[in-house]
Amino acid sequence: MTIDLESLSRDELKQLVNDAQKALKSVDARRRAAAKRAAELAAKEYGFTLDEVIGAGTKGSKGAPRFANPADPSQTWTGRGRQPNWVKDAMAAGKSLDDLAL
């Protein structure tokens, strides 16, 4: 496919660029879907779902939890970042971080 770019107007060139960007996004989406299907099949061969293999819902390594809420041990904190409200509440009630340590 050969296009004589010199013969196109500015508006036609902009439209060509927009069309090409849309086509690239479409190609990428199709390739991503094909890769996901292939990965799902590979995981299935080993008896897993793709979500089980890649750990769906995880953003990355948060680090090991170092503190837990005594009222609800499922609520944990690594000690990095903002303190959860349950940590602030416990400290306001006179507890120390050592009291919340795992």
Phi and psi in radians as a Rosetta constraint file:
Dihedral C 1 N 2 CA 2 C 2 CIRCULARHARMONIC -2.072 0.35
Dihedral N 2 CA 2 C 2 N 3 CIRCULARHARMONIC 2.257 0.35
Dihedral C 2 N 3 CA 3 C 3 CIRCULARHARMONIC -2.114 0.35
Dihedral N 3 CA 3 C 3 N 4 CIRCULARHARMONIC 2.261 0.35
Dihedral C 3 N 4 CA 4 C 4 CIRCULARHARMONIC -1.441 0.35
Dihedral N 4 CA 4 C 4 N 5 CIRCULARHARMONIC 1.647 0.35
Dihedral C 4 N 5 CA 5 C 5 CIRCULARHARMONIC -1.133 0.35
Dihedral N 5 CA 5 C 5 N 6 CIRCULARHARMONIC -0.502 0.35
Dihedral C 5 N 6 CA 6 C 6 CIRCULARHARMONIC -1.167 0.35
Dihedral N 6 CA 6 C 6 N 7 CIRCULARHARMONIC -0.454 0.35
Dihedral C 6 N 7 CA 7 C 7 CIRCULARHARMONIC -1.508 0.35
Dihedral N 7 CA 7 C 7 N 8 CIRCULARHARMONIC -0.128 0.35
Dihedral C 7 N 8 CA 8 C 8 CIRCULARHARMONIC -1.529 0.35
Dihedral N 8 CA 8 C 8 N 9 CIRCULARHARMONIC 2.552 0.35
Dihedral C 8 N 9 CA 9 C 9 CIRCULARHARMONIC -1.352 0.35
Dihedral N 9 CA 9 C 9 N 10 CIRCULARHARMONIC 2.988 0.35
Dihedral C 9 N 10 CA 10 C 10 CIRCULARHARMONIC -1.039 0.35
Dihedral N 10 CA 10 C 10 N 11 CIRCULARHARMONIC -0.803 0.35
Dihedral C 10 N 11 CA 11 C 11 CIRCULARHARMONIC -1.100 0.35
Dihedral N 11 CA 11 C 11 N 12 CIRCULARHARMONIC -0.687 0.35
Dihedral C 11 N 12 CA 12 C 12 CIRCULARHARMONIC -1.165 0.35
Dihedral N 12 CA 12 C 12 N 13 CIRCULARHARMONIC -0.664 0.35
Dihedral C 12 N 13 CA 13 C 13 CIRCULARHARMONIC -1.143 0.35
Dihedral N 13 CA 13 C 13 N 14 CIRCULARHARMONIC -0.738 0.35
Dihedral C 13 N 14 CA 14 C 14 CIRCULARHARMONIC -1.077 0.35
Dihedral N 14 CA 14 C 14 N 15 CIRCULARHARMONIC -0.726 0.35
Dihedral C 14 N 15 CA 15 C 15 CIRCULARHARMONIC -1.135 0.35
Dihedral N 15 CA 15 C 15 N 16 CIRCULARHARMONIC -0.680 0.35
Dihedral C 15 N 16 CA 16 C 16 CIRCULARHARMONIC -1.092 0.35
Dihedral N 16 CA 16 C 16 N 17 CIRCULARHARMONIC -0.755 0.35
Dihedral C 16 N 17 CA 17 C 17 CIRCULARHARMONIC -1.091 0.35
Dihedral N 17 CA 17 C 17 N 18 CIRCULARHARMONIC -0.799 0.35
Dihedral C 17 N 18 CA 18 C 18 CIRCULARHARMONIC -1.074 0.35
Dihedral N 18 CA 18 C 18 N 19 CIRCULARHARMONIC -0.755 0.35
Dihedral C 18 N 19 CA 19 C 19 CIRCULARHARMONIC -1.111 0.35
Dihedral N 19 CA 19 C 19 N 20 CIRCULARHARMONIC -0.699 0.35
Dihedral C 19 N 20 CA 20 C 20 CIRCULARHARMONIC -1.163 0.35
Dihedral N 20 CA 20 C 20 N 21 CIRCULARHARMONIC -0.685 0.35
Dihedral C 20 N 21 CA 21 C 21 CIRCULARHARMONIC -1.140 0.35
Dihedral N 21 CA 21 C 21 N 22 CIRCULARHARMONIC -0.702 0.35
Dihedral C 21 N 22 CA 22 C 22 CIRCULARHARMONIC -1.118 0.35
Dihedral N 22 CA 22 C 22 N 23 CIRCULARHARMONIC -0.718 0.35
Dihedral C 22 N 23 CA 23 C 23 CIRCULARHARMONIC -1.129 0.35
Dihedral N 23 CA 23 C 23 N 24 CIRCULARHARMONIC -0.694 0.35
Dihedral C 23 N 24 CA 24 C 24 CIRCULARHARMONIC -1.108 0.35
Dihedral N 24 CA 24 C 24 N 25 CIRCULARHARMONIC -0.749 0.35
Dihedral C 24 N 25 CA 25 C 25 CIRCULARHARMONIC -1.085 0.35
Dihedral N 25 CA 25 C 25 N 26 CIRCULARHARMONIC -0.703 0.35
Dihedral C 25 N 26 CA 26 C 26 CIRCULARHARMONIC -1.138 0.35
Dihedral N 26 CA 26 C 26 N 27 CIRCULARHARMONIC -0.745 0.35
Dihedral C 26 N 27 CA 27 C 27 CIRCULARHARMONIC -1.102 0.35
Dihedral N 27 CA 27 C 27 N 28 CIRCULARHARMONIC -0.787 0.35
Dihedral C 27 N 28 CA 28 C 28 CIRCULARHARMONIC -1.074 0.35
Dihedral N 28 CA 28 C 28 N 29 CIRCULARHARMONIC -0.724 0.35
Dihedral C 28 N 29 CA 29 C 29 CIRCULARHARMONIC -1.124 0.35
Dihedral N 29 CA 29 C 29 N 30 CIRCULARHARMONIC -0.731 0.35
Dihedral C 29 N 30 CA 30 C 30 CIRCULARHARMONIC -1.146 0.35
Dihedral N 30 CA 30 C 30 N 31 CIRCULARHARMONIC -0.730 0.35
Dihedral C 30 N 31 CA 31 C 31 CIRCULARHARMONIC -1.168 0.35
Dihedral N 31 CA 31 C 31 N 32 CIRCULARHARMONIC -0.683 0.35
Dihedral C 31 N 32 CA 32 C 32 CIRCULARHARMONIC -1.108 0.35
Dihedral N 32 CA 32 C 32 N 33 CIRCULARHARMONIC -0.738 0.35
Dihedral C 32 N 33 CA 33 C 33 CIRCULARHARMONIC -1.123 0.35
Dihedral N 33 CA 33 C 33 N 34 CIRCULARHARMONIC -0.710 0.35
Dihedral C 33 N 34 CA 34 C 34 CIRCULARHARMONIC -1.146 0.35
Dihedral N 34 CA 34 C 34 N 35 CIRCULARHARMONIC -0.707 0.35
Dihedral C 34 N 35 CA 35 C 35 CIRCULARHARMONIC -1.138 0.35
Dihedral N 35 CA 35 C 35 N 36 CIRCULARHARMONIC -0.686 0.35
Dihedral C 35 N 36 CA 36 C 36 CIRCULARHARMONIC -1.141 0.35
Dihedral N 36 CA 36 C 36 N 37 CIRCULARHARMONIC -0.744 0.35
Dihedral C 36 N 37 CA 37 C 37 CIRCULARHARMONIC -1.063 0.35
Dihedral N 37 CA 37 C 37 N 38 CIRCULARHARMONIC -0.738 0.35
Dihedral C 37 N 38 CA 38 C 38 CIRCULARHARMONIC -1.134 0.35
Dihedral N 38 CA 38 C 38 N 39 CIRCULARHARMONIC -0.712 0.35
Dihedral C 38 N 39 CA 39 C 39 CIRCULARHARMONIC -1.164 0.35
Dihedral N 39 CA 39 C 39 N 40 CIRCULARHARMONIC -0.677 0.35
Dihedral C 39 N 40 CA 40 C 40 CIRCULARHARMONIC -1.101 0.35
Dihedral N 40 CA 40 C 40 N 41 CIRCULARHARMONIC -0.729 0.35
Dihedral C 40 N 41 CA 41 C 41 CIRCULARHARMONIC -1.135 0.35
Dihedral N 41 CA 41 C 41 N 42 CIRCULARHARMONIC -0.715 0.35
Dihedral C 41 N 42 CA 42 C 42 CIRCULARHARMONIC -1.126 0.35
Dihedral N 42 CA 42 C 42 N 43 CIRCULARHARMONIC -0.735 0.35
Dihedral C 42 N 43 CA 43 C 43 CIRCULARHARMONIC -1.133 0.35
Dihedral N 43 CA 43 C 43 N 44 CIRCULARHARMONIC -0.681 0.35
Dihedral C 43 N 44 CA 44 C 44 CIRCULARHARMONIC -1.110 0.35
Dihedral N 44 CA 44 C 44 N 45 CIRCULARHARMONIC -0.612 0.35
Dihedral C 44 N 45 CA 45 C 45 CIRCULARHARMONIC -1.041 0.35
Dihedral N 45 CA 45 C 45 N 46 CIRCULARHARMONIC -0.511 0.35
Dihedral C 45 N 46 CA 46 C 46 CIRCULARHARMONIC -1.694 0.35
Dihedral N 46 CA 46 C 46 N 47 CIRCULARHARMONIC 0.056 0.35
Dihedral C 46 N 47 CA 47 C 47 CIRCULARHARMONIC 1.498 0.35
Dihedral N 47 CA 47 C 47 N 48 CIRCULARHARMONIC 0.398 0.35
Dihedral C 47 N 48 CA 48 C 48 CIRCULARHARMONIC -2.161 0.35
Dihedral N 48 CA 48 C 48 N 49 CIRCULARHARMONIC 2.839 0.35
Dihedral C 48 N 49 CA 49 C 49 CIRCULARHARMONIC -1.620 0.35
Dihedral N 49 CA 49 C 49 N 50 CIRCULARHARMONIC 2.826 0.35
Dihedral C 49 N 50 CA 50 C 50 CIRCULARHARMONIC -1.089 0.35
Dihedral N 50 CA 50 C 50 N 51 CIRCULARHARMONIC -0.666 0.35
Dihedral C 50 N 51 CA 51 C 51 CIRCULARHARMONIC -1.074 0.35
Dihedral N 51 CA 51 C 51 N 52 CIRCULARHARMONIC -0.663 0.35
Dihedral C 51 N 52 CA 52 C 52 CIRCULARHARMONIC -1.150 0.35
Dihedral N 52 CA 52 C 52 N 53 CIRCULARHARMONIC -0.638 0.35
Dihedral C 52 N 53 CA 53 C 53 CIRCULARHARMONIC -1.261 0.35
Dihedral N 53 CA 53 C 53 N 54 CIRCULARHARMONIC -0.771 0.35
Dihedral C 53 N 54 CA 54 C 54 CIRCULARHARMONIC -1.618 0.35
Dihedral N 54 CA 54 C 54 N 55 CIRCULARHARMONIC -0.076 0.35
Dihedral C 54 N 55 CA 55 C 55 CIRCULARHARMONIC 1.194 0.35
Dihedral N 55 CA 55 C 55 N 56 CIRCULARHARMONIC 1.061 0.35
Dihedral C 55 N 56 CA 56 C 56 CIRCULARHARMONIC -0.955 0.35
Dihedral N 56 CA 56 C 56 N 57 CIRCULARHARMONIC 2.492 0.35
Dihedral C 56 N 57 CA 57 C 57 CIRCULARHARMONIC 1.545 0.35
Dihedral N 57 CA 57 C 57 N 58 CIRCULARHARMONIC -0.087 0.35
Dihedral C 57 N 58 CA 58 C 58 CIRCULARHARMONIC -1.633 0.35
Dihedral N 58 CA 58 C 58 N 59 CIRCULARHARMONIC 2.370 0.35
Dihedral C 58 N 59 CA 59 C 59 CIRCULARHARMONIC -1.511 0.35
Dihedral N 59 CA 59 C 59 N 60 CIRCULARHARMONIC -0.437 0.35
Dihedral C 59 N 60 CA 60 C 60 CIRCULARHARMONIC 2.720 0.35
Dihedral N 60 CA 60 C 60 N 61 CIRCULARHARMONIC -3.003 0.35
Dihedral C 60 N 61 CA 61 C 61 CIRCULARHARMONIC -1.292 0.35
Dihedral N 61 CA 61 C 61 N 62 CIRCULARHARMONIC 2.060 0.35
Dihedral C 61 N 62 CA 62 C 62 CIRCULARHARMONIC -1.582 0.35
Dihedral N 62 CA 62 C 62 N 63 CIRCULARHARMONIC -0.272 0.35
Dihedral C 62 N 63 CA 63 C 63 CIRCULARHARMONIC 1.671 0.35
Dihedral N 63 CA 63 C 63 N 64 CIRCULARHARMONIC 2.886 0.35
Dihedral C 63 N 64 CA 64 C 64 CIRCULARHARMONIC -1.351 0.35
Dihedral N 64 CA 64 C 64 N 65 CIRCULARHARMONIC 2.416 0.35
Dihedral C 64 N 65 CA 65 C 65 CIRCULARHARMONIC -1.159 0.35
Dihedral N 65 CA 65 C 65 N 66 CIRCULARHARMONIC 2.430 0.35
Dihedral C 65 N 66 CA 66 C 66 CIRCULARHARMONIC -1.996 0.35
Dihedral N 66 CA 66 C 66 N 67 CIRCULARHARMONIC -0.318 0.35
Dihedral C 66 N 67 CA 67 C 67 CIRCULARHARMONIC -2.321 0.35
Dihedral N 67 CA 67 C 67 N 68 CIRCULARHARMONIC 2.588 0.35
Dihedral C 67 N 68 CA 68 C 68 CIRCULARHARMONIC -2.369 0.35
Dihedral N 68 CA 68 C 68 N 69 CIRCULARHARMONIC 2.594 0.35
Dihedral C 68 N 69 CA 69 C 69 CIRCULARHARMONIC -1.288 0.35
Dihedral N 69 CA 69 C 69 N 70 CIRCULARHARMONIC 2.094 0.35
Dihedral C 69 N 70 CA 70 C 70 CIRCULARHARMONIC -1.079 0.35
Dihedral N 70 CA 70 C 70 N 71 CIRCULARHARMONIC -0.518 0.35
Dihedral C 70 N 71 CA 71 C 71 CIRCULARHARMONIC -1.365 0.35
Dihedral N 71 CA 71 C 71 N 72 CIRCULARHARMONIC -0.466 0.35
Dihedral C 71 N 72 CA 72 C 72 CIRCULARHARMONIC -2.572 0.35
Dihedral N 72 CA 72 C 72 N 73 CIRCULARHARMONIC 1.568 0.35
Dihedral C 72 N 73 CA 73 C 73 CIRCULARHARMONIC -1.051 0.35
Dihedral N 73 CA 73 C 73 N 74 CIRCULARHARMONIC -0.224 0.35
Dihedral C 73 N 74 CA 74 C 74 CIRCULARHARMONIC -1.299 0.35
Dihedral N 74 CA 74 C 74 N 75 CIRCULARHARMONIC -0.284 0.35
Dihedral C 74 N 75 CA 75 C 75 CIRCULARHARMONIC -1.567 0.35
Dihedral N 75 CA 75 C 75 N 76 CIRCULARHARMONIC 2.016 0.35
Dihedral C 75 N 76 CA 76 C 76 CIRCULARHARMONIC -2.194 0.35
Dihedral N 76 CA 76 C 76 N 77 CIRCULARHARMONIC 2.912 0.35
Dihedral C 76 N 77 CA 77 C 77 CIRCULARHARMONIC -2.543 0.35
Dihedral N 77 CA 77 C 77 N 78 CIRCULARHARMONIC 2.434 0.35
Dihedral C 77 N 78 CA 78 C 78 CIRCULARHARMONIC -1.419 0.35
Dihedral N 78 CA 78 C 78 N 79 CIRCULARHARMONIC -0.264 0.35
Dihedral C 78 N 79 CA 79 C 79 CIRCULARHARMONIC 1.651 0.35
Dihedral N 79 CA 79 C 79 N 80 CIRCULARHARMONIC -0.026 0.35
Dihedral C 79 N 80 CA 80 C 80 CIRCULARHARMONIC -1.937 0.35
Dihedral N 80 CA 80 C 80 N 81 CIRCULARHARMONIC 2.643 0.35
Dihedral C 80 N 81 CA 81 C 81 CIRCULARHARMONIC 1.394 0.35
Dihedral N 81 CA 81 C 81 N 82 CIRCULARHARMONIC -2.920 0.35
Dihedral C 81 N 82 CA 82 C 82 CIRCULARHARMONIC -1.158 0.35
Dihedral N 82 CA 82 C 82 N 83 CIRCULARHARMONIC 2.511 0.35
Dihedral C 82 N 83 CA 83 C 83 CIRCULARHARMONIC -1.268 0.35
Dihedral N 83 CA 83 C 83 N 84 CIRCULARHARMONIC 2.335 0.35
Dihedral C 83 N 84 CA 84 C 84 CIRCULARHARMONIC -1.134 0.35
Dihedral N 84 CA 84 C 84 N 85 CIRCULARHARMONIC 2.787 0.35
Dihedral C 84 N 85 CA 85 C 85 CIRCULARHARMONIC -1.038 0.35
Dihedral N 85 CA 85 C 85 N 86 CIRCULARHARMONIC -0.620 0.35
Dihedral C 85 N 86 CA 86 C 86 CIRCULARHARMONIC -1.145 0.35
Dihedral N 86 CA 86 C 86 N 87 CIRCULARHARMONIC -0.523 0.35
Dihedral C 86 N 87 CA 87 C 87 CIRCULARHARMONIC -1.234 0.35
Dihedral N 87 CA 87 C 87 N 88 CIRCULARHARMONIC -0.790 0.35
Dihedral C 87 N 88 CA 88 C 88 CIRCULARHARMONIC -1.064 0.35
Dihedral N 88 CA 88 C 88 N 89 CIRCULARHARMONIC -0.749 0.35
Dihedral C 88 N 89 CA 89 C 89 CIRCULARHARMONIC -1.102 0.35
Dihedral N 89 CA 89 C 89 N 90 CIRCULARHARMONIC -0.745 0.35
Dihedral C 89 N 90 CA 90 C 90 CIRCULARHARMONIC -1.137 0.35
Dihedral N 90 CA 90 C 90 N 91 CIRCULARHARMONIC -0.704 0.35
Dihedral C 90 N 91 CA 91 C 91 CIRCULARHARMONIC -1.209 0.35
Dihedral N 91 CA 91 C 91 N 92 CIRCULARHARMONIC -0.621 0.35
Dihedral C 91 N 92 CA 92 C 92 CIRCULARHARMONIC -1.165 0.35
Dihedral N 92 CA 92 C 92 N 93 CIRCULARHARMONIC -0.474 0.35
Dihedral C 92 N 93 CA 93 C 93 CIRCULARHARMONIC -1.476 0.35
Dihedral N 93 CA 93 C 93 N 94 CIRCULARHARMONIC 0.067 0.35
Dihedral C 93 N 94 CA 94 C 94 CIRCULARHARMONIC 1.754 0.35
Dihedral N 94 CA 94 C 94 N 95 CIRCULARHARMONIC 0.045 0.35
Dihedral C 94 N 95 CA 95 C 95 CIRCULARHARMONIC -1.473 0.35
Dihedral N 95 CA 95 C 95 N 96 CIRCULARHARMONIC 2.766 0.35
Dihedral C 95 N 96 CA 96 C 96 CIRCULARHARMONIC -1.901 0.35
Dihedral N 96 CA 96 C 96 N 97 CIRCULARHARMONIC 2.975 0.35
Dihedral C 96 N 97 CA 97 C 97 CIRCULARHARMONIC -1.114 0.35
Dihedral N 97 CA 97 C 97 N 98 CIRCULARHARMONIC -0.520 0.35
Dihedral C 97 N 98 CA 98 C 98 CIRCULARHARMONIC -1.087 0.35
Dihedral N 98 CA 98 C 98 N 99 CIRCULARHARMONIC -0.574 0.35
Dihedral C 98 N 99 CA 99 C 99 CIRCULARHARMONIC -1.201 0.35
Dihedral N 99 CA 99 C 99 N 100 CIRCULARHARMONIC -0.429 0.35
Dihedral C 99 N 100 CA 100 C 100 CIRCULARHARMONIC -1.696 0.35
Dihedral N 100 CA 100 C 100 N 101 CIRCULARHARMONIC -0.096 0.35
Dihedral C 100 N 101 CA 101 C 101 CIRCULARHARMONIC -1.133 0.35
Dihedral N 101 CA 101 C 101 N 102 CIRCULARHARMONIC 2.551 0.35
